Amino acid sequence: MANIKILLADDHKIVRDGIKLMLESQAGIDVVAEAEDGMEVLKKLDHQVVDLIVMDINMPEMDGITATRAIKEKYPDLKVLALTMSNDDLHIRQMIQAGASGYIMKSAGRNELKEAIHTIMDGKHYFSDEATQSIMMDLVKGKGKSSSPDPIHITDRELEILELIVQEYTNQEIAEKLYISSRTVDAHRRNLLQKTGARNTAGLVKYAFQHNLVSPKDE
């Protein structure tokens, strides 16, 4: 059986070196390419055959979530294993929706990384205990919430804009899509922040999921 070809994507070389060192001693696994961000990943895939990408989430130029979505659209059979410092449930949900097959923490050891890679290559999903716990806690919290409509009144236009924010559209892109000015979009965004009590875009996205205001984007 041919070795599993891995591409490492992380904006910190010391992290890539550490992962590469862990994997070099594993029989049947070859690190064939490295990238500093999502854009570089896409460029490497144009001329490099890869079976699985170990993908950091927070990277400059193009983050891991956006890169994963683009990769799965162009290479649907290519596997992605998310690697991050954060066990935030929002990141987990976004990576799953983008098409990642697994999610482990950067604190994972050699054996867990090897297990995650082989599990994913067997056509299954792998999530670290910390990631699984985060998801389960989120579900438990959700059970305690009322299924009735949220008391905060969000207008149809604001909901429309919120859905596009969740899908990672910029203000300018939203403006063009809805045929309104970017200044109007910004005003609606500020209203949403005020109404929901969110401090930033990530807070808006989390609020939208927690209150079932939007559905996952269909690929």
ABEGO torsion letter per residue (X at the ends): XBBBBBBBBBABAAAAAAAAAAAAABBGBBBABBBABAAAAAAAAAABBBABBBBBABBBGBBAAAAAAAAAAABAABBBBBBBABABAAAAAAAAAAGBABBBBAABBAAAAAAAAAAAAAGBBBBBAAAAAAAAAAAAAAAABBABBBABBBBAAAAAAAAAAAAGBBAAAAAAAAGBBAAAAAAAAAAAAAAAGBABAAAAAAAAAAAGABBBBBX
